Amino acid sequence: MNELVKSDKSFVAALLLCIFLGAIGVHRFYVGKIGTGILMILTFGGLGIWNLIDLILIIIGKFTDSTGKIIKS
């Protein structure tokens, strides 16, 4: 049910953070996913793969915040 509700987090902010600082997981900290943000720092965004997947999910409107709400424009 939560995934049908739009998050209060900004789509544009999440997208820009992912593009410019995604390798260190800043976009995950922004949406409240602290644990996976730390893992992204330690793995440099899964050597870029994890960051690319997150970027695609944000663009197509499937990326969620820590409460499960979708971040979309």
PDB file as gemmi writes it, atoms N, CA and C in Angstrom:
CRYST1    1.000    1.000    1.000  90.00  90.00  90.00 P 1                      
ATOM      1  N   MET A   1       0.823  -1.205   0.000  1.00  0.00           N  
ATOM      2  CA  MET A   1       0.000   0.000   0.000  1.00  0.00           C  
ATOM      3  C   MET A   1       0.865   1.266   0.000  1.00  0.00           C  
ATOM      4  N   ASN A   2       1.968   1.264   0.778  1.00  0.00           N  
ATOM      5  CA  ASN A   2       2.839   2.440   0.838  1.00  0.00           C  
ATOM      6  C   ASN A   2       3.427   2.794  -0.510  1.00  0.00           C  
ATOM      7  N   GLU A   3       3.658   1.794  -1.366  1.00  0.00           N  
ATOM      8  CA  GLU A   3       4.294   2.071  -2.642  1.00  0.00           C  
ATOM      9  C   GLU A   3       3.393   2.857  -3.582  1.00  0.00           C  
ATOM     10  N   LEU A   4       2.107   2.945  -3.275  1.00  0.00           N  
ATOM     11  CA  LEU A   4       1.197   3.733  -4.090  1.00  0.00           C  
ATOM     12  C   LEU A   4       1.205   5.199  -3.672  1.00  0.00           C  
ATOM     13  N   VAL A   5       1.772   5.480  -2.510  1.00  0.00           N  
ATOM     14  CA  VAL A   5       1.820   6.834  -1.975  1.00  0.00           C  
ATOM     15  C   VAL A   5       3.133   7.486  -2.373  1.00  0.00           C  
ATOM     16  N   LYS A   6       3.056   8.723  -2.816  1.00  0.00           N  
ATOM     17  CA  LYS A   6       4.246   9.464  -3.235  1.00  0.00           C  
ATOM     18  C   LYS A   6       5.005   9.969  -2.014  1.00  0.00           C  
ATOM     19  N   SER A   7       6.313   9.831  -2.053  1.00  0.00           N  
ATOM     20  CA  SER A   7       7.183  10.290  -0.973  1.00  0.00           C  
ATOM     21  C   SER A   7       7.243  11.811  -0.944  1.00  0.00           C  
ATOM     22  N   ASP A   8       7.565  12.354   0.223  1.00  0.00           N  
ATOM     23  CA  ASP A   8       7.747  13.806   0.331  1.00  0.00           C  
ATOM     24  C   ASP A   8       9.163  14.218  -0.078  1.00  0.00           C  
ATOM     25  N   LYS A   9      10.029  13.238  -0.377  1.00  0.00           N  
ATOM     26  CA  LYS A   9      11.382  13.535  -0.842  1.00  0.00           C  
ATOM     27  C   LYS A   9      11.338  13.980  -2.300  1.00  0.00           C  
ATOM     28  N   SER A  10      12.205  14.891  -2.663  1.00  0.00           N  
ATOM     29  CA  SER A  10      12.222  15.474  -4.001  1.00  0.00           C  
ATOM     30  C   SER A  10      12.844  14.529  -5.028  1.00  0.00           C  
ATOM     31  N   PHE A  11      12.131  14.323  -6.124  1.00  0.00           N  
ATOM     32  CA  PHE A  11      12.625  13.515  -7.234  1.00  0.00           C  
ATOM     33  C   PHE A  11      13.893  14.132  -7.818  1.00  0.00           C  
ATOM     34  N   VAL A  12      13.869  15.434  -8.049  1.00  0.00           N  
ATOM     35  CA  VAL A  12      15.009  16.134  -8.660  1.00  0.00           C  
ATOM     36  C   VAL A  12      16.235  16.052  -7.750  1.00  0.00           C  
ATOM     37  N   ALA A  13      16.051  16.245  -6.457  1.00  0.00           N  
ATOM     38  CA  ALA A  13      17.176  16.171  -5.523  1.00  0.00           C  
ATOM     39  C   ALA A  13      17.769  14.767  -5.507  1.00  0.00           C  
ATOM     40  N   ALA A  14      16.924  13.746  -5.445  1.00  0.00           N  
ATOM     41  CA  ALA A  14      17.418  12.361  -5.444  1.00  0.00           C  
ATOM     42  C   ALA A  14      18.166  12.053  -6.738  1.00  0.00           C  
ATOM     43  N   LEU A  15      17.622  12.509  -7.854  1.00  0.00           N  
ATOM     44  CA  LEU A  15      18.258  12.271  -9.153  1.00  0.00           C  
ATOM     45  C   LEU A  15      19.621  12.946  -9.234  1.00  0.00           C  
ATOM     46  N   LEU A  16      19.694  14.208  -8.861  1.00  0.00           N  
ATOM     47  CA  LEU A  16      20.964  14.937  -8.926  1.00  0.00           C  
ATOM     48  C   LEU A  16      22.001  14.370  -7.957  1.00  0.00           C  
ATOM     49  N   LEU A  17      21.562  13.995  -6.765  1.00  0.00           N  
ATOM     50  CA  LEU A  17      22.492  13.399  -5.805  1.00  0.00           C  
ATOM     51  C   LEU A  17      23.032  12.070  -6.328  1.00  0.00           C  
ATOM     52  N   CYS A  18      22.167  11.294  -6.966  1.00  0.00           N  
ATOM     53  CA  CYS A  18      22.592  10.014  -7.523  1.00  0.00           C  
ATOM     54  C   CYS A  18      23.586  10.217  -8.673  1.00  0.00           C  
ATOM     55  N   ILE A  19      23.327  11.197  -9.512  1.00  0.00           N  
ATOM     56  CA  ILE A  19      24.216  11.455 -10.650  1.00  0.00           C  
ATOM     57  C   ILE A  19      25.590  11.935 -10.189  1.00  0.00           C  
ATOM     58  N   PHE A  20      25.612  12.912  -9.288  1.00  0.00           N  
ATOM     59  CA  PHE A  20      26.874  13.540  -8.926  1.00  0.00           C  
ATOM     60  C   PHE A  20      27.592  12.917  -7.732  1.00  0.00           C  
ATOM     61  N   LEU A  21      26.841  12.350  -6.784  1.00  0.00           N  
ATOM     62  CA  LEU A  21      27.461  11.785  -5.579  1.00  0.00           C  
ATOM     63  C   LEU A  21      27.017  10.349  -5.320  1.00  0.00           C  
ATOM     64  N   GLY A  22      26.509   9.702  -6.356  1.00  0.00           N  
ATOM     65  CA  GLY A  22      25.968   8.355  -6.207  1.00  0.00           C  
ATOM     66  C   GLY A  22      26.998   7.313  -5.821  1.00  0.00           C  
ATOM     67  N   ALA A  23      28.228   7.484  -6.234  1.00  0.00           N  
ATOM     68  CA  ALA A  23      29.267   6.505  -5.926  1.00  0.00           C  
ATOM     69  C   ALA A  23      29.500   6.378  -4.428  1.00  0.00           C  
ATOM     70  N   ILE A  24      29.170   7.415  -3.673  1.00  0.00           N  
ATOM     71  CA  ILE A  24      29.318   7.333  -2.217  1.00  0.00           C  
ATOM     72  C   ILE A  24      27.960   7.265  -1.519  1.00  0.00           C  
ATOM     73  N   GLY A  25      26.897   7.043  -2.271  1.00  0.00           N  
ATOM     74  CA  GLY A  25      25.588   6.758  -1.701  1.00  0.00           C  
ATOM     75  C   GLY A  25      24.842   7.916  -1.066  1.00  0.00           C  
ATOM     76  N   VAL A  26      25.160   9.130  -1.426  1.00  0.00           N  
ATOM     77  CA  VAL A  26      24.519  10.290  -0.805  1.00  0.00           C  
ATOM     78  C   VAL A  26      23.005  10.282  -1.041  1.00  0.00           C  
ATOM     79  N   HIS A  27      22.561   9.834  -2.206  1.00  0.00           N  
ATOM     80  CA  HIS A  27      21.119   9.786  -2.484  1.00  0.00           C  
ATOM     81  C   HIS A  27      20.404   8.828  -1.539  1.00  0.00           C  
ATOM     82  N   ARG A  28      21.067   7.766  -1.092  1.00  0.00           N  
ATOM     83  CA  ARG A  28      20.453   6.830  -0.148  1.00  0.00           C  
ATOM     84  C   ARG A  28      20.336   7.453   1.239  1.00  0.00           C  
ATOM     85  N   PHE A  29      21.330   8.226   1.648  1.00  0.00           N  
ATOM     86  CA  PHE A  29      21.222   8.950   2.918  1.00  0.00           C  
ATOM     87  C   PHE A  29      20.065   9.947   2.846  1.00  0.00           C  
ATOM     88  N   TYR A  30      19.914  10.614   1.711  1.00  0.00           N  
ATOM     89  CA  TYR A  30      18.848  11.602   1.524  1.00  0.00           C  
ATOM     90  C   TYR A  30      17.461  10.994   1.716  1.00  0.00           C  
ATOM     91  N   VAL A  31      17.253   9.772   1.217  1.00  0.00           N  
ATOM     92  CA  VAL A  31      15.922   9.157   1.328  1.00  0.00           C  
ATOM     93  C   VAL A  31      15.752   8.361   2.617  1.00  0.00           C  
ATOM     94  N   GLY A  32      16.784   8.334   3.458  1.00  0.00           N  
ATOM     95  CA  GLY A  32      16.664   7.696   4.765  1.00  0.00           C  
ATOM     96  C   GLY A  32      17.161   6.265   4.836  1.00  0.00           C  
ATOM     97  N   LYS A  33      17.804   5.790   3.790  1.00  0.00           N  
ATOM     98  CA  LYS A  33      18.339   4.426   3.774  1.00  0.00           C  
ATOM     99  C   LYS A  33      19.806   4.465   4.222  1.00  0.00           C  
ATOM    100  N   ILE A  34      19.995   4.646   5.522  1.00  0.00           N  
ATOM    101  CA  ILE A  34      21.321   4.876   6.090  1.00  0.00           C  
ATOM    102  C   ILE A  34      22.227   3.647   5.948  1.00  0.00           C  
ATOM    103  N   GLY A  35      21.704   2.477   6.253  1.00  0.00           N  
ATOM    104  CA  GLY A  35      22.507   1.251   6.194  1.00  0.00           C  
ATOM    105  C   GLY A  35      23.067   0.984   4.817  1.00  0.00           C  
ATOM    106  N   THR A  36      22.224   1.080   3.795  1.00  0.00           N  
ATOM    107  CA  THR A  36      22.709   0.833   2.437  1.00  0.00           C  
ATOM    108  C   THR A  36      23.570   1.998   1.942  1.00  0.00           C  
ATOM    109  N   GLY A  37      23.353   3.179   2.502  1.00  0.00           N  
ATOM    110  CA  GLY A  37      24.226   4.311   2.169  1.00  0.00           C  
ATOM    111  C   GLY A  37      25.649   4.063   2.640  1.00  0.00           C  
ATOM    112  N   ILE A  38      25.776   3.510   3.841  1.00  0.00           N  
ATOM    113  CA  ILE A  38      27.102   3.178   4.373  1.00  0.00           C  
ATOM    114  C   ILE A  38      27.751   2.086   3.525  1.00  0.00           C  
ATOM    115  N   LEU A  39      26.968   1.088   3.129  1.00  0.00           N  
ATOM    116  CA  LEU A  39      27.510   0.035   2.260  1.00  0.00           C  
ATOM    117  C   LEU A  39      27.976   0.596   0.922  1.00  0.00           C  
ATOM    118  N   MET A  40      27.258   1.578   0.407  1.00  0.00           N  
ATOM    119  CA  MET A  40      27.669   2.188  -0.859  1.00  0.00           C  
ATOM    120  C   MET A  40      28.982   2.953  -0.695  1.00  0.00           C  
ATOM    121  N   ILE A  41      29.174   3.586   0.446  1.00  0.00           N  
ATOM    122  CA  ILE A  41      30.448   4.273   0.700  1.00  0.00           C  
ATOM    123  C   ILE A  41      31.588   3.263   0.705  1.00  0.00           C  
ATOM    124  N   LEU A  42      31.376   2.144   1.383  1.00  0.00           N  
ATOM    125  CA  LEU A  42      32.427   1.140   1.523  1.00  0.00           C  
ATOM    126  C   LEU A  42      32.761   0.432   0.212  1.00  0.00           C  
ATOM    127  N   THR A  43      31.780   0.355  -0.707  1.00  0.00           N  
ATOM    128  CA  THR A  43      32.005  -0.364  -1.972  1.00  0.00           C  
ATOM    129  C   THR A  43      32.068   0.574  -3.175  1.00  0.00           C  
ATOM    130  N   PHE A  44      32.103   1.887  -2.917  1.00  0.00           N  
ATOM    131  CA  PHE A  44      32.089   2.892  -3.991  1.00  0.00           C  
ATOM    132  C   PHE A  44      30.928   2.651  -4.950  1.00  0.00           C  
ATOM    133  N   GLY A  45      29.745   2.501  -4.369  1.00  0.00           N  
ATOM    134  CA  GLY A  45      28.534   2.312  -5.167  1.00  0.00           C  
ATOM    135  C   GLY A  45      28.497   0.963  -5.858  1.00  0.00           C  
ATOM    136  N   GLY A  46      29.054  -0.049  -5.208  1.00  0.00           N  
ATOM    137  CA  GLY A  46      29.109  -1.369  -5.831  1.00  0.00           C  
ATOM    138  C   GLY A  46      29.928  -1.331  -7.103  1.00  0.00           C  
ATOM    139  N   LEU A  47      31.037  -0.560  -7.035  1.00  0.00           N  
ATOM    140  CA  LEU A  47      31.916  -0.329  -8.193  1.00  0.00           C  
ATOM    141  C   LEU A  47      31.154   0.264  -9.371  1.00  0.00           C  
ATOM    142  N   GLY A  48      30.122   1.044  -9.059  1.00  0.00           N  
ATOM    143  CA  GLY A  48      29.369   1.750 -10.087  1.00  0.00           C  
ATOM    144  C   GLY A  48      28.108   1.046 -10.527  1.00  0.00           C  
ATOM    145  N   ILE A  49      28.037  -0.259 -10.331  1.00  0.00           N  
ATOM    146  CA  ILE A  49      26.869  -1.022 -10.787  1.00  0.00           C  
ATOM    147  C   ILE A  49      25.643  -0.673  -9.960  1.00  0.00           C  
ATOM    148  N   TRP A  50      25.796  -0.671  -8.633  1.00  0.00           N  
ATOM    149  CA  TRP A  50      24.693  -0.362  -7.728  1.00  0.00           C  
ATOM    150  C   TRP A  50      24.187   1.060  -7.987  1.00  0.00           C  
ATOM    151  N   ASN A  51      25.115   1.965  -8.211  1.00  0.00           N  
ATOM    152  CA  ASN A  51      24.758   3.344  -8.501  1.00  0.00           C  
ATOM    153  C   ASN A  51      23.954   3.447  -9.801  1.00  0.00           C  
ATOM    154  N   LEU A  52      24.364   2.715 -10.826  1.00  0.00           N  
ATOM    155  CA  LEU A  52      23.658   2.712 -12.103  1.00  0.00           C  
ATOM    156  C   LEU A  52      22.245   2.154 -11.948  1.00  0.00           C  
ATOM    157  N   ILE A  53      22.102   1.092 -11.177  1.00  0.00           N  
ATOM    158  CA  ILE A  53      20.777   0.513 -10.936  1.00  0.00           C  
ATOM    159  C   ILE A  53      19.882   1.518 -10.218  1.00  0.00           C  
ATOM    160  N   ASP A  54      20.416   2.182  -9.191  1.00  0.00           N  
ATOM    161  CA  ASP A  54      19.635   3.198  -8.474  1.00  0.00           C  
ATOM    162  C   ASP A  54      19.238   4.333  -9.406  1.00  0.00           C  
ATOM    163  N   LEU A  55      20.149   4.760 -10.267  1.00  0.00           N  
ATOM    164  CA  LEU A  55      19.854   5.842 -11.213  1.00  0.00           C  
ATOM    165  C   LEU A  55      18.692   5.450 -12.127  1.00  0.00           C  
ATOM    166  N   ILE A  56      18.729   4.245 -12.639  1.00  0.00           N  
ATOM    167  CA  ILE A  56      17.646   3.769 -13.499  1.00  0.00           C  
ATOM    168  C   ILE A  56      16.329   3.706 -12.729  1.00  0.00           C  
ATOM    169  N   LEU A  57      16.373   3.195 -11.496  1.00  0.00           N  
ATOM    170  CA  LEU A  57      15.156   3.113 -10.681  1.00  0.00           C  
ATOM    171  C   LEU A  57      14.574   4.498 -10.390  1.00  0.00           C  
ATOM    172  N   ILE A  58      15.437   5.470 -10.144  1.00  0.00           N  
ATOM    173  CA  ILE A  58      14.957   6.833  -9.898  1.00  0.00           C  
ATOM    174  C   ILE A  58      14.304   7.394 -11.161  1.00  0.00           C  
ATOM    175  N   ILE A  59      14.951   7.212 -12.303  1.00  0.00           N  
ATOM    176  CA  ILE A  59      14.434   7.753 -13.563  1.00  0.00           C  
ATOM    177  C   ILE A  59      13.077   7.154 -13.926  1.00  0.00           C  
ATOM    178  N   ILE A  60      12.905   5.841 -13.738  1.00  0.00           N  
ATOM    179  CA  ILE A  60      11.635   5.213 -14.118  1.00  0.00           C  
ATOM    180  C   ILE A  60      10.573   5.292 -13.026  1.00  0.00           C  
ATOM    181  N   GLY A  61      10.921   5.902 -11.878  1.00  0.00           N  
ATOM    182  CA  GLY A  61       9.937   6.120 -10.822  1.00  0.00           C  
ATOM    183  C   GLY A  61       9.672   4.919  -9.946  1.00  0.00           C  
ATOM    184  N   LYS A  62      10.667   4.065  -9.739  1.00  0.00           N  
ATOM    185  CA  LYS A  62      10.512   2.875  -8.899  1.00  0.00           C  
ATOM    186  C   LYS A  62      11.361   2.927  -7.630  1.00  0.00           C  
ATOM    187  N   PHE A  63      12.120   3.982  -7.437  1.00  0.00           N  
ATOM    188  CA  PHE A  63      12.985   4.113  -6.259  1.00  0.00           C  
ATOM    189  C   PHE A  63      12.135   4.559  -5.075  1.00  0.00           C  
ATOM    190  N   THR A  64      12.340   3.928  -3.916  1.00  0.00           N  
ATOM    191  CA  THR A  64      11.529   4.248  -2.743  1.00  0.00           C  
ATOM    192  C   THR A  64      12.383   4.837  -1.626  1.00  0.00           C  
ATOM    193  N   ASP A  65      11.697   5.538  -0.717  1.00  0.00           N  
ATOM    194  CA  ASP A  65      12.394   6.058   0.459  1.00  0.00           C  
ATOM    195  C   ASP A  65      12.399   4.980   1.541  1.00  0.00           C  
ATOM    196  N   SER A  66      12.843   5.321   2.733  1.00  0.00           N  
ATOM    197  CA  SER A  66      12.992   4.335   3.805  1.00  0.00           C  
ATOM    198  C   SER A  66      11.648   3.802   4.309  1.00  0.00           C  
ATOM    199  N   THR A  67      10.562   4.496   4.021  1.00  0.00           N  
ATOM    200  CA  THR A  67       9.233   4.035   4.443  1.00  0.00           C  
ATOM    201  C   THR A  67       8.504   3.274   3.348  1.00  0.00           C  
ATOM    202  N   GLY A  68       9.124   3.131   2.188  1.00  0.00           N  
ATOM    203  CA  GLY A  68       8.519   2.394   1.083  1.00  0.00           C  
ATOM    204  C   GLY A  68       7.694   3.234   0.127  1.00  0.00           C  
ATOM    205  N   LYS A  69       7.694   4.541   0.334  1.00  0.00           N  
ATOM    206  CA  LYS A  69       6.950   5.432  -0.567  1.00  0.00           C  
ATOM    207  C   LYS A  69       7.783   5.737  -1.807  1.00  0.00           C  
ATOM    208  N   ILE A  70       7.147   5.767  -2.958  1.00  0.00           N  
ATOM    209  CA  ILE A  70       7.846   5.984  -4.220  1.00  0.00           C  
ATOM    210  C   ILE A  70       8.248   7.451  -4.377  1.00  0.00           C  
ATOM    211  N   ILE A  71       9.484   7.649  -4.862  1.00  0.00           N  
ATOM    212  CA  ILE A  71       9.978   9.001  -5.153  1.00  0.00           C  
ATOM    213  C   ILE A  71       9.781   9.222  -6.642  1.00  0.00           C  
ATOM    214  N   LYS A  72       8.826  10.046  -6.979  1.00  0.00           N  
ATOM    215  CA  LYS A  72       8.582  10.330  -8.395  1.00  0.00           C  
ATOM    216  C   LYS A  72       8.243  11.789  -8.575  1.00  0.00           C  
ATOM    217  N   SER A  73       8.393  12.262  -9.799  1.00  0.00           N  
ATOM    218  CA  SER A  73       8.167  13.686 -10.100  1.00  0.00           C  
ATOM    219  C   SER A  73       6.700  14.017 -10.120  1.00  0.00           C  
TER     220      SER A  73                                                      
END                                                                             
